[in-house]
Amino acid sequence: MKIKDKIYCTGIGVYSGQLTKKKSYIVEEIDTENVKVQNDEGKLRWYSQFFFSADNEPEITSINIDDPIENIESDAIEVTITFSNKVKYWMTFTTPKYLDKILDEESYFSSKHFMIIKHLTEESIKSTVLKLDEQDELIENCQKY
């Protein structure tokens, strides 16, 4: 990284409202661990280089709910997430009530790529996917196709 380079935010950490994931910023100053950029509030601030890369990450192009939502309070559905580089991931969304039902029949439940939310609605699913992506937690909670 050099002064005046275009860099891309790879995660916002605790800087919600100051940085936007995948947005480009111009390096105004640089030291061994930090860069100074004009943030989303229009202020010049220092941030760790950890939050930036010279390469932009692929963006989410679609969030597809693969199963019909039959019961917003007790169900499990699969969701496919497609990125601009055509790579697809999937994850399952479920509710606490659905897990209770499973645990009434089984002594344990173990699964990767499950996201537990209170109500299964298109809005809550999509906002959860976007929030996970913003916090750099989406890929680790998904399974690649």
Secondary structure, DSSP 8 states (H G I E B T S, - for coil): --TT-EEEE---TT-BTTB-TT-EEE--EE-SSEEEEE-TTS-EEEEEGGGEESS----EEEEEE-S--S-TTS-EEEEEEEETTS-EEEEEEE-HHHHHHHHHHSS----SSEEE-SS--HHHHHHHHHHHHHTT-TGGGSEE-
